Each structure stands twice: as C-alpha cells, then as structure tokens.
Amino acid sequence: MNLVIQHGRLVRDPELSYLQNDNNTPICKFSIAVPDRAGKEKKVYFHDIVMYGKLGEVISQYFRKGSEIIISGKLIQDRWQGKDGSNQQKRYIKATEFNFCGSQGQTQNTQHSPNNPPNNPPMNSSSPGKNQQPDFNNPNEPNDPFADFNADDFLGDNEVPF
C-alpha cells in the first residue's frame, strides 16, 4: 500500500498552472515543512506536494505560506537521465485529499477529496487568506505551532501508524 499522510505548514505560496492537454487540467505545486518530534533531536522534513484538478485550485485560492494543512496521497518517484547522462530522481507526494486545520478556530477541520469538494470554504477573517501568515512574534501564539499535535488523534484503536 502506498499511502502518505502529512501534517505541516506551507513553506511557500502554492503555484497553480494548467496542463497543456484537452481539459487544461489544473495542477498545484507547493511544499510543506513537517516537524518530527521523535527522539531528542528536533528535525523538520520538507516535502514537495502536487495536487491536480479542482482541489488544486482550492489549495491555491485558500492557502498561503505559513498555512497549516493535512494532506494525504501517495509517494511518487520520477526517474530520468540528465543531460550529462547521469541518473536523476525526484520524490514528491501526489495529494488526493486535504484538510483545513489550524489552532484557535482558524479554519474548519474538514476533509476534502475529489468526491467531497469544499462547498463553502471558511471565509471569516481568521481563515487563511492571501495575506495572512502566522504571527510568530505574538506572545499569544505558541512557539511551536505543532505542540498540541498528537498522531493518536488521527488513528483508531485498531489502526497501525505506518
């Protein structure tokens, strides 16, 4: 089974483009930073994400650098031969679902997929917008935005976390 679920923050604004095919399929590319609290060392992993179709358009409309998101999809590995003849490869996540998420009621915690697109994404002033970024200098904002993240909240009693 090839299933990836990641919870992180966008490290740059999403880039929306359209494939040059019959349908001009939307393609949204963005990257997220995911903290790893395992062990004593604090690590952050960066993942490139690609999302196609209407959901890609929604990502580009409602998410910006610093927005918190949960995505699920599958790990893809592309391989090719470079101009110099060397073997090249790139790994990325092809996302098929996402969740709005955030602290202090910033967004609704709703899962979206091609069969469940958002009808009315959050439009209140505290939802992620084009110019909204977390204020890390505000003493009311937690220093670690993922401090209250617990993987057990997303797993049932009988589910294996890998």
Backbone torsions as a table, in degrees:
resi	resn	phi	psi	omega
1	MET	NA	135.4	178.8
2	ASN	-114.0	92.4	-178.8
3	LEU	-133.9	127.5	179.2
4	VAL	-124.4	131.9	173.9
5	ILE	-128.2	124.7	-178.4
6	GLN	-132.5	143.3	178.1
7	HIS	-122.5	116.5	-177.6
8	GLY	-160.9	-165.4	178.9
9	ARG	-122.0	143.0	177.3
10	LEU	-65.4	134.8	179.8
11	VAL	-96.1	-8.6	174.3
12	ARG	-155.5	163.9	177.5
13	ASP	-64.0	145.0	177.3
14	PRO	-64.5	147.6	177.5
15	GLU	-111.2	117.9	-179.9
16	LEU	-103.7	130.3	174.0
17	SER	-140.8	178.7	-177.7
18	TYR	-128.7	132.8	177.7
19	LEU	-67.7	144.0	178.9
20	GLN	-85.4	69.9	177.2
21	ASN	-127.5	-173.8	-177.1
22	ASP	-60.3	-32.7	-174.7
23	ASN	-99.4	-3.1	-173.6
24	ASN	48.5	53.7	-176.9
25	THR	-59.9	127.5	176.5
26	PRO	-67.9	142.2	174.7
27	ILE	-135.3	126.6	-179.0
28	CYS	-114.6	128.9	178.7
29	LYS	-119.5	134.8	176.5
30	PHE	-156.2	169.8	178.6
31	SER	-126.4	147.7	176.4
32	ILE	-126.0	151.7	173.3
33	ALA	-104.1	130.1	-178.2
34	VAL	-122.5	116.8	178.9
35	PRO	-74.5	146.6	176.9
36	ASP	-120.2	116.8	-178.5
37	ARG	-98.6	5.9	-179.8
38	ALA	-70.2	133.4	179.2
39	GLY	80.3	-174.2	-177.3
40	LYS	-84.0	-26.0	-178.8
41	GLU	-81.2	133.2	173.6
42	LYS	-86.1	125.0	179.8
43	LYS	-126.4	154.3	173.7
44	VAL	-129.8	131.8	177.4
45	TYR	-108.3	141.4	179.9
46	PHE	-112.2	132.2	-178.0
47	HIS	-126.6	134.0	172.0
48	ASP	-84.7	136.4	-176.4
49	ILE	-124.0	141.2	173.5
50	VAL	-127.8	132.3	177.9
51	MET	-134.4	131.0	-176.7
52	TYR	-101.8	160.3	170.3
53	GLY	77.3	-158.4	-176.5
54	LYS	-58.0	-37.4	-179.2
55	LEU	-65.3	-33.7	174.5
56	GLY	-62.9	-39.8	176.9
57	GLU	-64.8	-38.7	178.3
58	VAL	-63.9	-43.5	178.1
59	ILE	-57.6	-47.7	-176.7
60	SER	-66.5	-25.6	-178.7
61	GLN	-82.8	-39.0	-170.1
62	TYR	-109.2	-7.8	-177.9
63	PHE	-116.7	144.5	177.3
64	ARG	-138.2	172.7	176.1
65	LYS	-50.1	130.1	-179.1
66	GLY	94.1	-14.9	179.2
67	SER	-67.1	141.9	179.1
68	GLU	-91.2	139.9	-175.4
69	ILE	-151.6	151.2	168.6
70	ILE	-117.5	127.0	178.7
71	ILE	-122.3	153.8	171.0
72	SER	-136.9	149.9	-178.4
73	GLY	176.5	-147.4	179.8
74	LYS	-132.4	153.4	179.8
75	LEU	-81.7	129.7	-179.4
76	ILE	-118.1	140.1	175.0
77	GLN	-126.7	115.3	176.0
78	ASP	-96.0	139.9	177.0
79	ARG	-128.4	142.4	177.3
80	TRP	-156.7	170.1	178.8
81	GLN	-104.6	127.0	-178.9
82	GLY	-70.8	170.9	-179.7
83	LYS	-60.2	-30.7	-179.9
84	ASP	-86.0	3.2	178.6
85	GLY	90.7	-3.2	-179.7
86	SER	-79.9	150.4	178.0
87	ASN	-78.4	132.2	-179.6
88	GLN	-119.7	155.5	174.8
89	GLN	-153.0	154.4	177.7
90	LYS	-144.4	136.1	175.6
91	ARG	-110.8	141.2	176.1
92	TYR	-153.2	169.2	178.6
93	ILE	-105.8	123.8	173.0
94	LYS	-90.7	100.6	-174.7
95	ALA	-80.2	139.0	178.1
96	THR	-119.7	-12.0	178.5
97	GLU	-145.9	156.0	174.3
98	PHE	-149.1	161.6	175.7
99	ASN	-127.1	132.9	165.4
100	PHE	-68.3	140.0	174.3
101	CYS	-155.1	167.0	179.4
102	GLY	166.8	167.3	-179.8
103	SER	-94.1	163.0	175.6
104	GLN	54.2	39.0	175.1
105	GLY	67.8	24.8	-178.8
106	GLN	-59.4	-44.0	-176.3
107	THR	-140.9	165.5	174.7
108	GLN	-80.2	147.5	-178.8
109	ASN	-96.1	81.2	-174.8
110	THR	-125.2	137.9	179.6
111	GLN	-88.6	137.7	179.0
112	HIS	-126.6	139.7	178.4
113	SER	-145.3	174.0	179.5
114	PRO	-56.1	-29.8	179.8
115	ASN	-89.5	-7.7	-179.2
116	ASN	-137.7	65.5	-179.9
117	PRO	-71.1	158.1	179.4
118	PRO	-70.6	127.1	177.1
119	ASN	-80.3	-49.5	-179.5
120	ASN	-132.1	82.8	178.1
121	PRO	-58.2	156.0	-174.6
122	PRO	-57.8	131.7	-178.1
123	MET	-119.2	2.7	-178.6
124	ASN	-71.8	168.3	-173.2
125	SER	-67.1	-16.6	-178.8
126	SER	-96.0	1.6	177.9
127	SER	-83.7	158.1	-177.1
128	PRO	-61.3	131.9	179.2
129	GLY	-130.4	-177.1	-174.3
130	LYS	-62.4	-33.4	-175.3
131	ASN	-110.2	3.5	-175.9
132	GLN	-90.1	128.5	175.4
133	GLN	-135.0	155.4	179.1
134	PRO	-64.1	142.6	178.5
135	ASP	-96.6	93.8	-175.9
136	PHE	-76.5	-9.8	176.9
137	ASN	-90.4	-8.8	179.7
138	ASN	-77.2	122.9	-178.7
139	PRO	-64.6	-18.5	178.2
140	ASN	-80.1	-16.7	175.8
141	GLU	-82.0	136.2	177.1
142	PRO	-66.2	146.3	178.4
143	ASN	-63.6	-38.7	179.3
144	ASP	-110.5	104.4	-176.0
145	PRO	-64.7	-12.5	179.6
146	PHE	-108.0	15.7	-176.0
147	ALA	-60.0	-33.4	-178.3
148	ASP	-94.8	8.4	179.2
149	PHE	-74.3	130.0	179.7
150	ASN	-136.2	115.6	-178.4
151	ALA	-59.2	-28.0	-179.8
152	ASP	-62.3	-23.7	177.9
153	ASP	-66.0	-21.1	-176.4
154	PHE	-104.4	-4.3	-177.5
155	LEU	-115.6	138.7	173.6
156	GLY	-77.3	172.5	-178.4
157	ASP	-61.6	-30.3	-175.3
158	ASN	-102.9	9.6	-177.6
159	GLU	-96.4	144.4	178.7
160	VAL	-94.5	132.7	-173.0
161	PRO	-80.2	32.4	173.7
162	PHE	-147.6	NA	NA
